[in-house]
Amino acid sequence: MTAIHQVSSLKGEITVPGDKSISHRGIMFGSISSGITELQGFLDGADCRSTISCFRSMGIDIQHNGSTVTIHGKGLYGLKEPSDTLDVGNSGTTTRLISGILSGQNFTSHLNGDASIQKRPMRRIMEPLSLMGADISSDKGNDCAPLTIKGKELHPISYTSKVASAQVKSAILLAGLYADGETSVTEPVLSRNHSELMLSGFGAKVTSHDTTASILGHPQLYGQKIMIPGDISSAAYFIAAGLICQNADLLIRNVNTNPTRAGILKVVQQMGGNMTLENRRLVSGEEVCDIHVCTSDLKGTVIEGDLIPTLIDELPIIAVMAACAQGTTIIRDAQELKVKESDRIASVTQNLTAMGASVEPTDDGMIIHGGNILHGADIKTYADHRIAMAFSIAGLVAEGETTFDDPHCIAISYPAFFDTLSQICDK
């Protein structure tokens, strides 16, 4: 499905792929634990495959069969020096988190990825890791990949991060596994806490208080069995579709609703969306539920402050919802959008404008005046999976045909996205 048309109804029950953040971490934490880690519900997307490839290159036996992965961990000090550059592909999570682990090894490693990764800011991890004693450098001197990391003995720090970023926090905590004493990170606002929850489950001594997370070095980590729930970032597109499409009634099962990730649910409530959360439960330490959405008359809202880190990846699809709502939506405090796979302030503004929406970009977000009738357009994805998926959903309510310059980038996080979409669409 490379062209999207307006639908007359949207109905059904679906599940979405496993949580990308947890899938990445399951591979990493399992590799540096003793014994076998089993992952069920693994996201079989390009980004997570990059993480598998990196750890296989360091001597870890990983069996990967679709959504099931078995990792034969070798403990905290069991990795071996890779014979070639570690290819992180398009994955910022792989790049930043693995840097924390590599900083404490007794070998030198080289990291590189695609053109997008080579533009993404790495100073945010290089600075704190260097303070811990790491020898990490940008090969081109531009604070971006490719990176060279010469493993060193590390010492603990108490770091105050300038950004609320789970990737930065996790890189420091993972380096802290190799430091003597307690390493702590304080964020301006709490970011997603999957690393803290999962590392505790593997046996690390992790404490969290307000926006500070701390970890003790040199723990004994043990392999775990982990059930990975559906990714709310993937569910977000279908939550939006169920709200903005006519004659819609959609149930999305087994979605991770960890409060540090589930800001989109608060936004739906603020906008007056018809949504219920059913069958709430805990799965491998994460809050999970089924999400039921129906056609709604959405209204504009303000999205800012502490809410932003809990929905940063969902802002492109939230912008589509805002364009379909009545009234004005203001998104602010979201400068981080500029340093994602694309500059998402620019790419969202450009594509919504092409579809007939009224959007004003700002330095830290955008102002969207809802209510305009959308029409099909040729969407420029900038090889950004979240832009492609967000505007696929916009195409369901737009008059005419919506096409994409690079629909294949969606495979980064949701290879079966168009298959799921075709299941529920009635043209």
Secondary structure, DSSP 8 states (H G I E B T S, - for coil): --EEE--SEEEEEEE--B-HHHHHHHHHHHHTSEEEEEEES---SHHHHHHHHHHHTTT-EEEEETTEEEEEEE-TT-----SS-EE-TT-HHHHHHHHHHHTTSSSEEEEE--TTGGGS--HHHHHHHHHTT-EEEETTSSSSSSEEEE---B---EEE-SS--HHHHHHHHHHHTTBSSEEEEE-SS----HHHHHHHHHT--EEEETTEEEEESS---B--EEE--B-HHHHHHHHHHHHHSTTEEEEEEEEE--TTT-HHHHHHHHTT-EEEEEEEEEETTEEEEEEEEE----B--EE-GGGGGGTGGGHHHHHHHHHHSBSEEEE-S-GGGGGSSS-HHHHHHHHHHHTT-EEEEETTEEEEE-----B--EE--TT-HHHHHHHHHHHTTSBSEEEES-GGGGGGT-TTHHHHHHHHEE-
